[in-house]
């Protein structure tokens, strides 16, 4: 995992250099201020200074080019490509080798392994037979298709997730209430079927749609969003791959749906629901207990939590905004000043990069459908640039980031 730009953000490992210390040292040097923490003068005295493009210096180490990549699907029938955006300098730089990558099919979901060695993608089952493909991630973020360009397996899927240890791939079926699990050969990227988890909509619900799957960073459980069918969790054994279904959670009413889930490092689960952001606690047994639902924008459809479990973001499709919350003790949320923030039209997907400094979004707008935001010290968002998506409102532009 690449070291982060110079900014007081949050990180996955304590062994990383503390960027706040780097910036403190930089304050004593006019040269360093200009080269290493260039946003100081513009943001001096402000509580939420956004991240600036990282410029290396004697005291600042920036991420290596090609190590902080966001892959964004362009699933329009006329394109069928994936762009690789290098975020190392805090902007949408399309310089991943040979990007955009031509997939030859509508990519509807993607996932990257924790070691950043493989990317998995599935074709849109609404267009033709659904297939799962694998790609080796090479220097600069380039993609090299596995298996001679042939599908790894036939899967009509809508969502993918990889376990934190990189050994298991979860494939959520689009046409039936099943969660397929595959073991991953971490050397070759090949997958082998392991088991299937049966999904049961909540009692009294009207929905039966598989929509989104997420794995807890702890590896303790897997969660599946089912629209108006509610929420299903499975306890998970990372050694054997065994999935054990837990009792499904029904929404408060049949008119409320759960459309996306994210899980933080403390096993709290965040669900983008019709009526807002629903928060659940979950023991290591993976049994969720509803805590509280917080007001978000209009039409929540996506959710992302940073690896430090300090901020959570909700993409609101109907009004094109992003609701932002800070996470307190016991997952008590506080709306961040300025929230909701304006995002792309019909915000469909959210992802946070591997430094925790940027949120990348996608929506439906041919000129600014992809937008990058710097995450400030309080979690507030500042736009860092946009790009055209070329997608359409019917198919969400999936995002997968290196870890």
N, C-alpha and C positions, 0 to 999 in steps of 0.2 A: 504494500500500500504506500502510496506516495506521501511525502511530507507535505504539509499544508502551506498556503501562502501566509504572509505576515498579517495576522489579524487575530483578535481575541475571540476565537471560536472554540468549539468543543470537539473532542477527538475520541477515536475508538480506543487507543492504547496509551497508557501512561508513559510509555517509553518515547513518545514523539517529543520533539523539541517544543517547548512552550512558546507559542508565537507572541503571547502577551509580553513575555520577558524580552523577546527579540525586539519588539516595538519599543519597550522601555529603554533598552540600550540605544536604539536608533534615535531617541529623542535628544541625546547628547551630541549628536553629530549632524550638522546641517547637510552634509553630503548624503548620509544614510537616509535622512528624512526625505530627501528628494528622490532617492532611487529605490529604497526598500519599503517605505510606508507612505507612498505618494499622496494618499488621501487625507493626511493629517491636517493640513492647513484648511482644506475645505470643510472638514468635519470637527475641527477643534471646538471643544466645549459641548458638543452634542452627545446625547445619551446613546444614540444609536447610529454610530458611524458605519456606513455600508462598506463592504469589502472592496478593495481596489485591485486592479490588475497587479499581479505579483511581478516585481522586478528584482532579479537576484543581485546580491551584494555580498560584502564580506561578512555580514551578520544575518543575511536572509537567504534561506534555501527555498526555492520554488519547486512545485511538483514537476517531474520530468514530463516532457511532451509525450503524449500517448499513454499516460497512466491515469488520467482523469477524463474518461470518455463517457459521453451520453449517447446511446444509440436510440434514434427516434424513427419509428416506422412511418412510412408514407404509404398507407394502404389503399390509395385510389387505384382503380382498375387500370388507369393509363400510366401509372408509374411503377408500383410494386417494388419500391426501393426502401433502403434504410440509410439514413445519414449518420455519420459518426462525428459528433461535435467534440472537439478537444477543449475542455473548460479550464485548462491549467492557467491561462492568463485572464480568467474572469470574463470571457466573452464567448459567443457562439462561433468558434473557428472551425470550419469544415475542412480540417486537414488530416483527419484519420486517413491513412494511406488508401487510395483508390475510392474514397467515398464520393458520391453516394454508392452504396453497394446494391447491385441489381439482384433481387431475390427471385424474380420470375413468378411470384405469387403474392397474394395479399397477406402480409404478416399482421396477425391480429393480436399476438401476445409474444413477449420475449422475456428471457431471464439470463443473467450472467452468473457464473459460478464464483464463489468467494475468492478463489485464487486468481480470478481474471484470466482463466485459460480457455474457457469455452462460453459461447453464447448459444442458447436454444431458442428456436422460434417455431410457431405453428401457423399454418395457412388458414385463411378464413373458411370455415366449413359451410358458410352460407353461399359461397361462390362455387366451390367444387368439393371433392373429397378432402377432408382435413388430414394434414400430415405434420409430423414433427421432424424438423431439420436441426442439424448441429453445425456449428462453425468454430474453428480454432481462432482464438484472438492472438494476433501476431504483433510484431513491432509496430508502434505508432497507432495501434488500435485496428489494424487491417483485419479483415475476416476472410478465412479460407474454409470453404464448405467441406464438411466431413463426408465420408462414405461415398466418395466419387460423385457427389451431387445428388445421390439418391436419398429419399426420406429414411430417417432412422426407424420410425414406426408410423403406422396409420393411427391418427388420433384427431377426432373432431373436438378440439379444445378451445376454450375461451380465456384461460389464464394459466400461467406457469409460475412455479416458485422452486427455489433450490434450498436445501437444508443448510444451516450455518457451517456444517463440517464439509460441505461440498460433495457428499456421497450419495445424495438422494434428490431426485427430480420429481416434483408433484405436478400432475397434469389434470386440470379440471375439465371434465367432459362437457361439451356444449349441448348434447342431445339427450343426456340421461343424467340422473343424479348419482354420479360416481366420481370418485377421486382416484386416479390411477397413480401408482408410485413405481418409479424405476430406479434401480441402482445405477450409479454413474461410474464408469471406468475413468478414474482421474488422470490416467496417462493418455488414453486415446479419445475420450469423449463419448465412446459408445455407451448405450443405455440398455439395460436388461430389465424386463418386467419383474416386479417384486410382489405387489399385492394391489388390491382394490379396496377402497373404503366406501361403504354404502352411506349415502346422504339421505337424511330424513327431514323434510320440512317441519317447522314447528307446528304443534297441535292447533287445529282450527284455522290455519293460514290458507290462503288461496293460491299462493305462488309455488312454482317448482322449477325456478330458473337458476342454474349454476352461473355465477357471475365472476367471482374473484376469490383467489386463494392466497394465504400468507402463512409463513412459518415463523414462530417465535424465535428471536435471536438466541434465546436460551436453549432452543431445540426441544423444549418440553411439549409443545403442542402445535397443531396445525388448525387454522380457522378458515371457514368457507362462507362467503356471503351468498345469500340465496334470494335476493330481492324481497318480495313480499312473503317468501317462504321463511325468512328469518336468518338465523345464524347457526352453523353447525361446527363443532370443534371435535378434534381427535387428539387424544394423548399419543405421544410419539416416542418410540425407543430408537435413538440414533444409532445404536449398535446393530440391532436386528432389523430395523425398518418397520417393526410392527406398529400398526395404527389401531387404536381402540376408540370407537365412536362414543361420544358423550351425548347426553340428552340435548336435543336441539332447543334453541331459544326462539320463541315466537315474538314478533313485533307486538307493540301495544295494541294495535288494531290491524285489520287486514289491509287498510289503505297505506300503511307505513311499510316501506321496504328498506333493506340493508343492501347497499350496492358496492361497497369496498371496505376492506379491513386492513389495519396495520397494527403491529404489536411492538411494544417498546422493550427495552432491556430488562424491565422489572415485571414482565408478563402482563402488563395492562394492555387491554385491547381497545382500539379506537375504530368505530364503525361509522362510515358516511351513510346516514339514513335520511329518509324523506323529511323528517322533522328536525334534523340537525346532526350534531356529532355525538353519538352515543358512546359512553365510556363504560368498560367492564373490567372488573378485576378477575384474575385467574390464578389459582394456585398451581403448583407444579403438576397437579393432576389435570390441568387444562380445562377445568370446569368454570365457565364464566359466570360472574354475578353482576347484574346491572347496577351501576353506581349513579350516573346522572347523564342526562342529555342536554347538550349546550346548543344554543342558537347559533346557526351558521347562516350562510347566504341562501339564495334560492336554488334548490335542486342539487344538493350535495351528491357527487358521484365518484369522488376519488379522495384518498387520504394518504398522507405521508408523515412519518415521524423521524426525527433525526437520531443518529446512533447514540448520542449522549442522553436521549430521552428527556430533553428539555423543551423542545418545541414540537407542535403538531399542526399540520396544515390540511385544509379541506378545499377541494376544487368544486366550485358551485357552477354547474353547467348552465342552468337557466339564466343566470344574470352575469356570467362571465367574470366571477370574482373568486378570490382566494381568502378564506377565513384563516386567521392565525391565532394560536393560543400558546401560552407558556404553560409548562407542566410543573405543578407543584407537588408537595408531599401527598402521597396516596392518590396520585393522578387527578388532583383538583386542578381545574383549568382556569386560566385568566386570559381574557381577550387581550391581544397585543394592540397597543396604540396604533391607530391607522387602519386596523382591520375592519371590514374586509378590503383587500387590495385588488385593484383592477388587473385582471388577467386577460388572456386571449378570449375571443368569442367562443362560447360553448366549451369552457374548460373541460377536458376529458381525462387527462392523466397528469400525475405529479410524480416527481422523483427528486431525491436529494443526492448530490454528488458525494464522492468518497472523502472529501475534506470537511463536509458539513457546512461549507460556506455558501453553497448555491442551491437554489431550487429551480428545476427546469420543468416547464409546463408545455402542454400541447392542447390545441383546440381546433376549431374550424374557422380558418381565415387564410386565404391563399397568400396573403402578403405578410402577416404577422401571427401565424398560427402557432409558432413555437417561440416561447419567451423564456429568458433566463433572468433570475432574480438573485441579487446578493442578499444573504441573510445577515442582518446586522446583529449587534451584541445583545439586543433585547428580543430578537426574532423578527423584527420588522423587515419588510421586503422592499428592495429598491431595484428597479428594472436595470438590467445590464446589457440589453440588446434583444432583438427579435429576428426571426427568419420566417420565410414562407413555409407552409406545411404541404400544400398541394393535395390535402386530403379532402374528405367529404364528411358531412354531418352524421352519416349512417355508420361509419367505421372509425373507431377511436384510434388515434395515433399512439400506439403503445410506446413506452419508454423503458429502457434498461440501462443502468449505469454500472461502471466498474466499481469494485468495492475496495 
